[in-house]
Amino acid sequence: QVHFVESGGGLVQPGGSLMLSCAVSGITLRFNSMAWYRQAPGKEREQVANISLRGEEAHYSDSVKGQFIIARDNAKSLVYLEMNNLKHEGTTVYFCSARRMGLYPWGQGTQVTGST
């Protein structure tokens, strides 16, 4: 079975930073292009970053370009998302999965909440 376990979320001040991690099991990570997604209440899940098989290419949505950095460690079966200069309002849940959305079951995600 494929499992994605996301971690690293929490409360963040405006302009703050967080590092999210995703532990992947049940698949061979180096055979999968990976991505991070996020979903805010009442909104559709959107892909914010993706990374190629060996990490040589990364692409970002316009809304996070210049703020987020996606990385991967195939040997450890981990995918990372470094988030900087955060401007969250409310709670957004971040998920990792394959770049092809819907290919695998979703994990529980990790919540990021903007402080006021």
Residue, then its C-alpha position, 0 to 999 in steps of 0.5 A: q500500500v502507498h502511504f504519504v505521511e506529511s509533517g512539519g505544519g503548524l502556526v506561522q507568523p506573517g513572513g515566517s517560514l516552515m519546512l514540510s516533510c513527506a515520508v513516502s512508503g509503498i512505492t519506489l520514490r525514484f520512479n515517481s515525479m512528485a508534487w506538493y498540493r494544498q487545500a484551503p477550506g471551501k477551495e479545490r486542492e491545487q498543486v503548488a510545486n512539482i519535482s522531477l525524478r532525480g530533482e533536477e527540475a522543479h516547477y511552481s505555481d505563480s502563487v508560490k514562485g519565489q517563496f517555496i522550494i521543493a526538494r527530494d531525497n530518494a535514498k530516504s524516500l522523503v520529499y520536502l517543501e520549504m516555505n518562506n515569507l508565508k502570508h497564510e490566513g486561516t488554515t490550509v492543509y498541505f499534501c504530497s503525492a505524485r505529480r499526476m494528481g489522483l494517481y495514489p491515495w492521499g495522506q492526511g496532510t499537514q496543517v498550516t495556520g496563519s496567526t493573527 
